[in-house]
């Protein structure tokens, strides 16, 4: 379930930040797939890091 949310968040983030300009239409399909996979991986890593940080804050006692 977490991966579903993260991948959906990736698609939304990619659309909102307009990072699609990094993937050119004149790239061959293999280059395009590799670039999109790299972008997806980087974004997923960022989102997981944010979630871990938020969970860490929840586990800390108040004060």
N, C-alpha and C positions, 0 to 999 in steps of 0.2 A: 504494500500500500504506500509506504514512504517513497519508494522509487517511482510509483505512478504520479504522486504529487510532485516530486522533484522533476520528473521529465516534463510534466505539464508546465511547471514553473519555468523550466528552461525554455520551452517554446515561447511562452509569454515574454520572458526576459529578452530573448533573442529578437522578438518582434519589436519590443519597446525600445531597445537600445540600438536597433537598426544595424546589427552586426552582420547582417546578410550581405553588406557591401564587401565583406572580406571574401565572399565566395562569388567568383565571377561566372557568368553564364558561358563564357568561352573556355572554361576549364574542361578537361576531359572528365568523364564520370568518376574515375578512380581518384583523381585529385580533389574533386568536389566532395566526394564521400569522406576522404581523409580529413579535409579541412572542417567539414561539418562535425565529424566525430571528435576532432580536437576541441572545437568550440564547445560542443556538448559536454565533453569531459571536464573542461575548465570550469564551466558554469555549474555543473553538478558538484564539483569539489568545493566551490564557493558556497553553494547552498547548504551542503552538508556541514561545512564549517560553521555557518551561521546557526544552524539547528543545534549543533553540539554546544555552541556558546550559549544559546538560549536555555538549553537543558541544564547546563552547568549553573546558570544564574538561578534557576528554579530550585536546585538542590541546596543552595547555600542558605544558611539561617539568616533571618532578617537582622539588619543592623550592621 
